[in-house]
Every structure is written in C-alpha cells, then in structure tokens.
C-alpha cells in the first residue's frame, strides 16, 4: 500500500522524514528538566489526570527501601506498574482515600538534573527532589534522588520509569500517601 493510499484508508497523515527525525532526536538536559518541572507542578497541584497522562503503557513507578535491591524480588515502599498507577489515581479521585483527605499541600523543588545516557528507546535522567508536605499533623520534608526513563513519542516526552530513592528510606516513615 502506498503512503497516499494509507492516508486515504485511515484518515491520518503518514509520518514524514521530519517526524521520524524529531522522534529520534536525543533528549537534552534542558528538555528533560522542563519535563521534570512540569511533572512536579502537576503532582503538586493534584492534577492527577494530566500527571497520569505522562506515563507510557509499560510504566514502572517505585520507591525502593534499598537502592541496590532488585524491585522485582524485594519489597518496596511503592511499586506500581501502569495498571496500579491508574488504580492509585482512581482511588485519589474518589475523595475517600483517608490519608489524603484533605489533600496534602505540596511544594517540590527539582534540581541537579543530568542526562546519564540512552538505554534502548529511553533516555535515563537523574535529579534531586525536595518536597515540602503540609498536613494537619504538621509539615514534613522529603528528599531523594530520582531516576526517570524518558521516551519521546508522537505527543512529546513520557515517563516509562520513575524511581525515587528517599534519603531516609531505611528508617520508619510516616504515611507516604501522595504522589512522590
């Protein structure tokens, strides 16, 4: 089937060489940082649907207890695949998630953004996050090193993985009920 015939059959324009070049373009530190800042803003503002839309279908979101442990065989603080991320968002939407009623007031700072390299179709990006969480019980500070795997798609960058290693993950933690 020719490209012109494909356009007529499904009604969508065939990808151009420019589209393919843009999809294959490397993700630089500035573009990665802008994505991370946007993700942080959406999470802080509880814009849950927009935050969820940032994930790929094969996503993995986790907060390990031990940075060096295999999350597939070792317990984590959070370990969500794409389906579990969607379930977490649905639960937060109900308003019945006691630990987030009323929702935490959040403000996070993302810094030290570095592009570490490319693995397959993903760009590995690391950063530092500091989160201030305000609740009736008081104000808590969370900090950690974050590793993202970013993937360029037709609709921009998306996350295929987010791993947050909290500074104090080896100590007893109070409720971590918000999106880290």
VENURZI-V778023 format. One record per residue. OMEGA is omega as a letter, one per 20 degrees, with the letter a starting at -180 (NA if undefined). D_LAST is the distance of its C-alpha to the last C-alpha in Angstrom with 2 decimals. Layout:
# VENURZI-V778023
OMEGA_D_LAST, OMEGA_D_LAST
This chain:
# VENURZI-V778023
r_46.90, r_46.94, r_44.05, r_46.05, r_46.57, r_42.86, a_42.11, a_44.72, a_43.60, r_39.92, r_39.97, r_37.27, r_38.15, r_38.30, r_36.01, r_37.80, r_37.96, r_35.88, a_33.09, r_33.20, r_33.20, r_30.18, a_28.20, a_29.30, r_28.67, r_26.49, a_23.11, a_23.57, a_21.32, r_21.78, r_20.88, a_17.79, r_16.71, r_17.46, a_15.33, r_12.23, r_13.15, r_13.60, r_10.30, r_8.70, a_11.55, r_11.21, r_7.72, a_9.18, a_12.39, r_11.36, a_13.32, a_12.25, r_15.25, r_15.02, a_11.41, a_12.73, r_15.79, a_14.18, r_14.24, a_17.47, a_19.33, a_18.95, r_15.17, a_13.33, a_9.60, r_9.35, a_8.57, r_12.25, a_14.26, a_16.65, a_15.97, a_19.47, r_19.52, a_19.88, r_17.06, a_19.86, a_21.89, a_19.73, r_17.46, r_13.70, r_11.16, r_9.65, a_11.98, r_12.24, a_14.91, r_15.53, r_17.29, r_14.70, r_12.07, r_14.97, r_15.69, r_12.28, r_12.80, r_16.41, r_15.73, r_13.70, a_16.64, a_19.19, a_18.47, r_19.42, a_16.17, a_17.40, r_14.28, r_13.19, i_16.76, a_16.95, r_13.46, r_11.63, a_12.63, r_9.93, a_10.90, r_9.33, r_11.73, a_11.79, r_14.93, a_17.15, r_16.69, r_19.10, a_20.39, a_21.39, a_23.46, r_24.00, a_23.88, r_25.70, a_24.47, r_21.05, a_20.41, a_18.28, r_16.35, r_14.75, r_13.22, r_12.06, r_9.17, a_9.91, r_8.20, r_10.82, r_10.42, r_13.85, r_15.24, a_18.83, r_18.56, a_17.83, a_15.47, r_12.98, r_11.79, r_9.01, r_9.80, r_9.83, a_11.31, r_9.77, r_12.27, r_12.55, a_15.66, a_16.88, r_19.89, r_22.34, r_23.69, a_26.21, r_23.71, a_21.94, r_19.02, a_16.57, r_13.99, r_15.54, r_13.01, r_9.62, a_9.61, r_7.59, a_10.37, r_9.78, a_13.03, a_13.96, a_12.97, r_16.73, r_17.13, a_16.83, r_13.52, a_13.57, r_11.75, a_8.03, r_8.50, r_6.08, a_3.80, NA_0.00
